[in-house]
Amino acid sequence: MASKVDRFSRSCILTTDVQDKQTWCTDFMRIAQINKLYSPWIGGIESHVQVLAEGLAHRGHNVSVLCCQPKGERVTDQVNGIPVIRAASMGMFWGMPVSLSFARELSEWSVDVVHIHLPNPLATLAYLKVRPQGKLIVTWHSAIVRQRMVNAAYRPFLQRFLGLADRILVTSPQLAHHAKDLFPWRDRTAIVPLGIPLERYRYTQELHSKIEGLHSQHGRFALFVGRLVYYKGIEVLLRALAGTPIKMVIVGDGPLRDLCLTHLQHNPNLVLVPPQDEENLRAYFAASSFLVLPSVAPSEAFGIVQVEAMAYGKPIISTDLPTGVPYVNQNGVTGIVVPPKDVTELRHAMLRFWHHPDLCEDRGERARQRAYSYFGAETMLEKIEGILHNL
């Protein structure tokens, strides 16, 4: 007898409208995407999982999502036609939902492919406990960076889990080179860069109107988009902006919001904007002069906001982390890469773009070309679908 999750996912397959798509294939797969959280929660990995789930469903596969509530009772719903089960959670601890029922939820899944996104100790331990059926695909977004004691205790379980994976996907060559936990499993790793649905990043009349409104409101501005947390380097950015003529719009919220508000009182060129929906956020990318991603820790595994800005022809200032960040933004080609936590170098890079719009335009055009050549969602989906079929 099919499990209740299997029956639930099958009952929802028609809502994706995939039966009307020419991409429908007779050998469709039942795929479970498993992550800590899911839309409408805002985050880079969450955004990627949503693009992946909806893209694979559009290609004819039966895709469901298992995640957790940030806090609260179990919820079953749909997001853009994708069935989502959100396991009950007692709350977030060190960025991880605490759920006593997650393993039981996972044990009830009946699918062909279990796709787990790391870091996610909860899903790792749950998988080891219940061993659900289906091929195991793992996407390695990042190691656990900040909680070193937790990481030391967790590593033996992580290695057992990785040893069970049929394929491990890594989002950039740099990350594959530096991720020591993956060294024993290099024979089963594949590099698949993240991609965004570039068709949504077109200039439209509505977008032009929004751009004009932002220029009327802020004038010319540089942009930061992200959660206001330690690894994003927001403190370094605020210090680098002090005493410069650069107008900086910061879009986001998080624990360091009060720090931003304090700097706001002393820097008239600083603007703090709450998180925006997709359409408004795209307008901020398109209206900006350049994007700054001053991340200071490998928790910033890829920096998908870089691709979003590059799609609109915007150059990037980012940091030289041992992750996919400098793989996306190439120093001297699509933007400028500076050392992490270096206030002086970050300030010089921002002033260089601010005072040389022609340089911004040149690097921005190269950034647009790179985005459309390497980081489209269709390119990513084709690679992943090929890997799944080859299994």
Buried (B, 14 or more C-beta within 10 A) or exposed (E): EEBEBBEBBBEBBEEBEBEEEEEEBEEBBBBBBBBBBBBEBBBBBBBBBBBBBBBBBBBBBBBBBBBBBEEEEBEEEEBEBBBBBBBBBEEBEEBBBBBEBBBEBBBBBBBBBBBBBBBBBBBBBBBBEBEBEBBBBBBBBBBBBEBEEEBEEBBEBBEEBBEEBBBBBBBBEBBBEBBEBBEEBEEBBBBBBBBBBBEEBEEEEEBEEBBEEBEEEBEEBBBBBBBBBBBBBBBBBBBBBEEBEBBBBBBBBBEBBEBBEEBBEEBEBBBBBEBBEEEEBBBBBBBBBBBBBBBBBBBBBBBBBBBBBBBBBBBBBBBBBEBBBBBBBBBEBBBBBBEBBBBEBBBEBBBBBBEEEEBBEEBBEBBBBBBBEBBBBBBBBBBBBEBBEEE
